[in-house]
Amino acid sequence: MNKGSISIIVFMGFVVLGLILLIIKTYQLHQEERFGRLENKVLKIISEGNQTTDEIQKILYKNRKYKKLPILINRFLTISAMIDDEQLTEFLISQNADVNFIYDPFYGEFVTPLMIASDLGHIKSLKVLLKHKADVTLLNHKGQTALMHSCIKDHVHYSYYNILNSKINDLELNIKRIDLTEPEDFNVQLEIIRLLIEGHPDILQIKDSSNKTAYDYAIESGEKKIINYLGGFK
């Protein structure tokens, strides 16, 4: 075999390799576009709030063989905790959503559905998550538990909270945090704290990256009822 033939073979090899890489890249882009389309479609249904689970179930069934579907279902569970939709939370868990899924909106600043529900005072979704064994001992990027989230008065400094109060994929979602100045809402938050501690009193001993416990956060918040309640475990 002469040099010319070898050069042609090498050239053809590079051409084939290039075509293979192009096919792989095209497939990856198609999968990313599909992911985005599915996410937007479900989020639109959630934002409209009409027959939510029935419509989502049809979409999930139609795409049941899609490899990235479990990731989407987990993300939808996070959204469900944000809007405190008890029925949707229960439905997504029945579709194998991970109750301890780590939502990472800013690459390294993450929360779980339970932390979001605790933070926003969303007791309906929180009860469903706890019923399905959500882990109350998990820590976020600052070493904080869901209990700490429920004891912090000012949440605005959290990056993910800015997401909660803004549009998600250009859709308006009904995301609200309870008002601790309202007695009824405050009692809900106190009940959330009780539920998080129930059966797990050891979480009161957990310290975050700044060496604070849930009790320390309660002291900082100045909410006497929460301080007194947590102080009863000392």
Buried (B, 14 or more C-beta within 10 A) or exposed (E): EEEEEEEEEEEEEEEEEEEEEEEEEEEEEEEEEEBEEBBBBBBEBBBEEEEBBEBBBEBBEEBEEBEBBBBBBBBBBBBBBBBBBBEBBBBBBEBEBBBBBBBEBEEEBBBBBBBBBBBBBBBBBBBBBBEBEBBBEBBBBEBBBBBBBBBBEEBEEBEBBEBBEEEBEEBEBEBBBBEBEEEEBBEBBBBBBEBBBEEBEEBBEBBBEEEBBBBBBBBBBEBEEBBEBBEEEE
